[in-house]
Amino acid sequence: RSSLLGEPEVNVNVWTNAKIPQGTLIYPFQGTIRLDKLEVYSYLDDNDIRHRFGCYDEITEVDRRRVRHCNWVRFLRTTTTYSAEVNIIGTKVKGEPIY
């Protein structure tokens, strides 16, 4: 895939090492902070729905290198239709995103 900027888009996924029981509520700020070296490729579009559902995605420049700081919501794959492949659903309660 390519981004709008013509740069290649890398597929990064969100995984868990533990079973999450159905019905568990997960918040965008939850999870273990990990430091990984991922190439910074594309920006999310300003109208990407993940921004409205708790996505934190900031790209800064440090020592002439682009550095991304983000949460796990950045790497969710979104769809507009429900199917057997859907394994997490986002909604809002009192304006706050939960999954």
Secondary structure, 3 states (H helix, E strand, C coil): CECCCCCECCCCCCCCCCCCCCCCCCCCCCCCCCCCCCCCCCCCCCCCHHHHHCCCEEEEEECCEEEEEECHHHHCCCCCCCCCCCCCCCEEECCEEEC
